[in-house]
Amino acid sequence: MRILITMPVYEDWPSAMQLCQGLDKVFAKAKAHQVSVLLVDDGSTETACPSELPFRPVALENVSLLSLRRNLGHQRAIAIALAHIHKNWQGNAVVIMDADGEDRPQDIPLLLKAMENAPRPTAVFAERGKRLENVLFRSFYNAYRALHRIVTGRDIRFGNFSVLPWSHLDTLVLFPEMWNHYAATFLKSRLPYVRVRCDRAKRISGESHMNYVSLLIHGLSALFANQEVAGTRLLLIMLVATIALFLTIPTVIGVRILSHLAMPGWATMIMGLLVILASQALIAAFLLMFSMMIERSNLGFLPMRDYAYFVRGESALFPQGSRHQPPFQGP
């Protein structure tokens, strides 16, 4: 099986090089696969990109570097990489993983085995088992999963670490939502997939570039990737809230007429507040509806069409001195 492993890298080049060495050791034992690696330089500026590997690979046939013109973030870097791979490479499977070492190389054979055992072309995602983050992060993560389930109706229990059959690329590169969130877009695509439990490892070196603001944006991007479903559910919630507010008005009038314990002027004040809240909820519902209709007619970023604008070029790190198109690639 011909496998291409791709990972976005932003400044974490020491970790990426150690991870490549770990991949080489893992696949040196699994000699049934032809393995290449495509590192995606996500606009690194502080740390120089390597011009060659610091070790001599035994199992890896090719290691290439895809340089982007600017920093886009790891989700958009994945979208660019998949579109580039679809256009320029050929193989049987694509492995997507992070370059910081939290995705373990020894788990890839488990994912590949699950894909090979599937009765039809099926993606395999690593479902997180044991996590090493602190309590606050896990609390926010569980809240994010609950919100995603409520708003979209889909439970998202995995991240980037996955194996895709090559045929899945034909579909994924046509989703504009790939620009924002890879995993959520895959769920929206309704392509077949299974999950395999994999524990998360520690970072190899350095600290994560993701802060809580970045994590919040990442979570919201997952909701926006399913904006039609999320917008429809929010619209229904707003309409129900509007109806409930309007139905409260007769209750206030009844209490005002039938009760003698009410304070003077309270009914007028409450009714005025209810009318304002109901009107605002109704206006918000209509604005959301029009926004959804406008967004449906706006194609936006299309990975297969627009990815090349962000690519500076591709170069080979191994074999040294090889031509730009490694033998693993197609025409």
N, C-alpha and C positions, 0 to 999 in steps of 0.2 A: 504494500500500500504506500502510495506517495503522499506524504504529509507535509504541510506547510504550517509552521508555528509563527504567529505574528503577535507582537506586543508593543503598545505605545510606551515610549520612554521620554520622560521630561527630567533632565538633569541627573537621573539615577543611573549613570553609566557604569559605575563600579558594581552595583547590584545586577544590572543587566548582563554584564560580562560573567559574573559568577553564576548567574542563572543559566546562561548559555553553556557554561561548563557542566553544570548539573544536568542539563538536558542531554548533553553529549554522553555523560556517564550512564544515564538511564537507558538511552537508545542503543548504547554499545551492547547492552544485554538483550535488547529486543531487536535482533538483526533482521527481522522480517520486514521492516519498514525502511523506506527511503525518506529521510527527514531533511528539510531545509528550514531556515529561520529568517524571518523578515522583521527587523527592528524598525520601528517608526519613530523618527526623531521629531517630537512634538514641539519644535521651535526652541530647543535648548539654547541658552545664551551664556550661562555662568560656567558650565562644564563643557569642555571640548569633546566633540564626538570622536570616538576612536577611528583610526584609519585602518586598523587591522586588529585581529583577535589576540589577546594576551596568552593564548594557549593553542595547541595544535589539536584540532578536533579529530576524533576517531570515527564517530558515527554520523556526524552532521556533514551532509554533502555540500551545502551552500549556506552562507550567512550573508545577508544583504542588508543595506541600510537605506530606508526610504526617508528622505529629508523633506519636511514640510516648510513652507515659506514663513509661517508664524505659529505661535502657540494657539491651539484650538481647544485643548482639554482632551482628556482621554477618550470620552465618548465620541467626539467628532473625529479624533485621530483613528479610532476603530472604523468609523464609517468610511473615511478616506482609504484606509488600508484595504477594506473588503472590496471597495470599488476598483482599486488598483489591482488587486489580486484577480478579480473577475476578468479584468481587461487583459492582463499581461501574463498570468501564470496558468498552469494546468496541474491538476492533481486529483486526489481522491477525497481528501479531507483537509479542513482548516481548523487549527487549534488557536483559540483566542485566550490570552492570559495577560496578567499584569506583570510588570518587570521588576517589582520590588521584592519578590521572593515569597509573598504571602500565598501565591498559588504554587503548589508543590509540583515539581517535575515528575515525581514518582506516581502522581495521580493520573497523569495523561494516559498511560496504558490501560487503566481501569475505564476511563471514558471511551477510549478507542474500542475496547472489548465490548462495552455496552452498545456502541454504534454498530459493530460488526454482527452482534447477535440480534439486532432488531430485524423484523420481517420486511421492512421497507426503509428507504432512506430517512433516517431519524437523527435529529440533533441530540446531543447529550450535554446537559448542564451540571456543573458541580453544585450540589445543594450543600450549603454551609452547615457543618455539624458543630464541632467545638470551635468557639470564637475566642480570640485573645483580647478583644477590646474591653475598655472599662465599662462599669455599670451604666454610666450616663449615656455612652454611645449605644449600648445595647437597648436602653430604654427608648431612645429616639428612633432606633432602627425598628423596634417592635411597633412603635406608634406609626411610623411611616408605612409599615406593612399593613396595619389595620386600616389606615386612611386609604391606601391604594386599593384594598379589597372593597371598602365601602363605596368609593367613588367610581371605580372601574369594573368591579365585579370579578376581578382576577387577583389571585394571590401570587405575589412575586417573591420567590424564595431563593433566588439565585442572582449572581452578578455576571461579570464578563467571562469568567473561566468556563470554557465550553469547547465542544468539538462539533463542527458543522460538516455534513456531507457536501461535496462540491456543488451538487445540484441546487442546494438551498441558496447559493449566492445569486442565482438568476432572479430569485424573488426578492431577497433582502435589499439588493442594490436599487430597487425601484420604490423603496419606501422613504419619503421625505423625513419621516420621524426618526430615521437612523441618525440624523444630524443631532438629535438631542439625547436619545437613550437607546442603547443597543438591546438590552434585555427586554425592556417594555415593548420595543418595536417587534421583537421576535414573538412575544405573546400575541401582539396584535395581528401578526402575519398568519397565525393559526397553522403554521407548519408543525409537523409532528415532532415531539421531543420527549425525552425521559430525563429523570434526575438521578444522579448518583451522589451519595453522601461522601463529602470530602472535608476533612478538617482544615482550617486555615493555619498557616505557619506564621512565624515571626518575620518581620522585615529583615532583609539581609544586612542593610546598613542605612544610616541616615534617618531622617524623619519624613513623615508623609507631608506632601504639599496640600493635602485636603484639610481645610479647617471646617468649623461647623457651618460657616456661611456657604462654603463650597458643597458640603454635604446636603444642606437645605436646598440649594439650587439643583443638585443632582436628583433629589427626591421629587421636586416639583417638575423636573424635566420628564420623569417617568409618568406623571399624571398628564402632562401636555402631549406625550406621545400617544395617549388614548383620549385626546381632547373631545372627540365626538361622543364617546360613551360617557366620559366624565361630565361634559357639558350638558348632555341630556339628563343625566341624573341630578345635577345641580339645578337644572331648570325645573324639574319635577318637585324638588325640595322647596324651591322658591315659590312655586305655584301653590303647593300645599300650605306653606307658611302664610301666603297672602290670603288664601281662603279662610284659614284659621283666624287670622287677625280680623277679617271682615265679620266672621261669625261671632266674634267676641263683642262686637258693638251692640247687638240686641241684648246680650247678657248684661252689659253695663246699663242699658236703658231700663231693663226689667228690675235690676237692683235699685236703680234710682227711684223708680215709681213705687215699688212695693216695699221698700225699706225706709224706715224713719230714723235710722241710726247714722246715715251717711252725713259726711261733712259737706257744708255748702260749697258748691263749685267743683267738687271732685269729679262728678260725672262728665262735665264739659271738658275738663282738663284731660281725663283718661280717653274720652272719645276722640279729642283732637290728636292726642299722641298715637292712638291706634290708626287713625286715618292717615297720618303722616308715615308711619311704619309700613302700613299696607301699600300705600302709593309708591314708596321707595322700593319695596320688594317687587311690586309689579313692573316698575320701570327697569329694575335690574334684570328681571326675567326676560323682558323684551330685548334689552341690550345684549344679553347673553345669547338669545336666539338669533339675532341678526349677526352677531360676531361669529357664531357657528356656521351660518350660511355663507358668510363671506370667506371664512377659512376653507370651506369645502371646495370653493372655486379657485383657491390659490395653491398652486402646486408647490411653490417654495423650492428649497434645495433638493435636487434630485441626485443622489450619489453617483449613479452611472454616468450622468451627463456633466456634472459640475466638479467632480473630484479633482480633475487635472489642474484647475486654477490654483489649487493649494499645494501642489507637489513641485518641489524644486528639482528633484531627480533621485535616481536610485543608483547606488554604488555597491560593489562587492567587497566585503570584508574577508571572505574566505570562499574559494581559494584565492590567494593573493595573485594579482596580475591577471585574473580571469576577465573575460569580456563582460560587458555590461549585462548581457542576457545570459544568465547561467543555464546549464543544460536542463535544469528542472523546468524551465519556463517554456511556454509555447510560443508560437509565432506572434 
